[in-house]
Amino acid sequence: MLKAFLTGICIYTFGCIIYIVTLGHELIQLIELILLGTPGFSAFVAVYLSPRHKIAMGLVLAVCQTFIGQLMAYFYKSFGGHVDNIGDIFTTLLIIFLYNLTLCVIGSIFGLICGKIYKKLD
């Protein structure tokens, strides 16, 4: 279970790092579109790999991704980048959490479905 959780966290963190590194690239809009799905994809992988408590895994990832995303924004801002905050810190965290929660629920559902299909094929 820990392996599935850490895999999901690593996928999301890797996506954040790729986003920060590729800022200023000529294809940044395409890269942004791909990386916007990172929370859902990391939840999909974590739920698929998790042996039990699959839905809880996806929901916990949404909370962790919110704080990791805010931490990455802080790092980016501390190195001179421009970060658009939405109101105060709590409003920003709430909006990021709702976004991550939505994608994690969708990714978790797909992870559950793929896990059930894979078990039927065995």
C-alpha positions as CSV (number, residue, x, y, z in Angstrom):
1,M,0.0,0.0,0.0
2,L,2.9,2.3,0.8
3,K,4.4,1.5,-2.6
4,A,1.3,2.6,-4.4
5,F,1.0,5.8,-2.4
6,L,4.7,6.7,-3.0
7,T,4.3,5.9,-6.7
8,G,1.4,8.3,-7.0
9,I,3.3,11.0,-5.1
10,C,6.4,10.5,-7.3
11,I,4.4,10.8,-10.5
12,Y,2.8,14.0,-9.3
13,T,6.1,15.5,-8.1
14,F,7.8,14.6,-11.3
15,G,5.0,16.3,-13.3
16,C,5.5,19.5,-11.2
17,I,9.2,19.4,-11.7
18,I,8.8,18.9,-15.5
19,Y,6.4,21.9,-15.6
20,I,8.9,24.2,-13.7
21,V,11.8,23.1,-15.9
22,T,10.0,23.5,-19.2
23,L,8.6,27.0,-18.4
24,G,9.7,29.3,-21.2
25,H,9.9,26.5,-23.8
26,E,8.2,27.3,-27.1
27,L,5.7,24.3,-26.6
28,I,4.8,25.3,-23.0
29,Q,1.0,25.4,-23.8
30,L,1.1,21.8,-25.1
31,I,3.2,20.7,-22.1
32,E,0.8,22.5,-19.7
33,L,-2.2,20.6,-21.2
34,I,-0.5,17.3,-20.8
35,L,0.7,18.0,-17.2
36,L,-2.8,19.3,-16.1
37,G,-3.8,15.6,-16.0
38,T,-1.0,14.6,-13.7
39,P,-3.1,14.5,-10.5
40,G,-5.6,12.2,-12.2
41,F,-2.9,10.0,-13.7
42,S,-1.1,9.6,-10.4
43,A,-4.3,8.7,-8.7
44,F,-5.1,6.2,-11.4
45,V,-1.7,4.5,-11.0
46,A,-1.9,4.5,-7.2
47,V,-5.4,3.1,-7.1
48,Y,-4.5,0.4,-9.7
49,L,-1.4,-0.6,-7.6
50,S,-3.1,-0.5,-4.2
51,P,-4.2,-3.8,-2.8
52,R,-7.0,-2.4,-0.6
53,H,-8.6,1.0,0.4
54,K,-8.5,2.1,-3.2
55,I,-10.8,5.1,-3.0
56,A,-9.2,6.3,0.2
57,M,-5.8,6.2,-1.6
58,G,-7.1,8.5,-4.3
59,L,-8.6,10.9,-1.8
60,V,-5.5,11.1,0.3
61,L,-3.4,11.8,-2.8
62,A,-5.6,14.8,-3.5
63,V,-4.7,16.3,-0.1
64,C,-1.0,15.5,-0.6
65,Q,-0.9,16.9,-4.1
66,T,-2.4,20.2,-2.9
67,F,0.4,20.8,-0.5
68,I,3.1,19.6,-3.0
69,G,1.7,21.9,-5.6
70,Q,1.7,24.8,-3.2
71,L,5.3,23.9,-2.2
72,M,6.4,23.8,-5.8
73,A,4.8,27.2,-6.4
74,Y,6.7,28.6,-3.4
75,F,10.0,27.2,-4.8
76,Y,9.3,28.7,-8.2
77,K,8.4,32.0,-6.6
78,S,11.5,32.0,-4.5
79,F,13.7,31.6,-7.6
80,G,12.1,34.7,-9.2
81,G,9.2,33.2,-11.0
82,H,5.8,34.8,-11.1
83,V,3.0,32.9,-9.3
84,D,-0.6,34.0,-9.6
85,N,-2.3,33.4,-6.2
86,I,-6.1,33.4,-6.1
87,G,-6.9,35.5,-3.1
88,D,-5.2,34.6,0.2
89,I,-3.4,31.3,0.9
90,F,-6.5,29.5,2.1
91,T,-8.5,30.3,-1.0
92,T,-5.6,29.2,-3.2
93,L,-5.3,25.9,-1.2
94,L,-9.1,25.3,-1.4
95,I,-9.2,25.8,-5.2
96,I,-6.1,23.7,-5.8
97,F,-7.6,21.0,-3.5
98,L,-10.9,21.0,-5.4
99,Y,-9.1,20.7,-8.7
100,N,-6.9,17.9,-7.5
101,L,-9.9,16.2,-5.8
102,T,-11.9,16.2,-9.0
103,L,-9.1,14.7,-11.0
104,C,-8.2,12.2,-8.3
105,V,-11.7,11.0,-8.1
106,I,-11.9,10.5,-11.9
107,G,-8.5,8.8,-11.9
108,S,-9.5,6.6,-9.0
109,I,-12.6,5.5,-10.8
110,F,-10.6,4.6,-13.9
111,G,-8.1,2.8,-11.8
112,L,-10.9,0.7,-10.1
113,I,-12.4,-0.1,-13.5
114,C,-9.0,-1.1,-15.0
115,G,-8.2,-3.2,-11.9
116,K,-11.5,-5.1,-12.2
117,I,-11.1,-5.7,-15.9
118,Y,-7.6,-6.9,-15.4
119,K,-8.7,-9.4,-12.7
120,K,-11.4,-10.7,-15.0
121,L,-8.8,-11.4,-17.7
122,D,-6.7,-13.5,-15.4
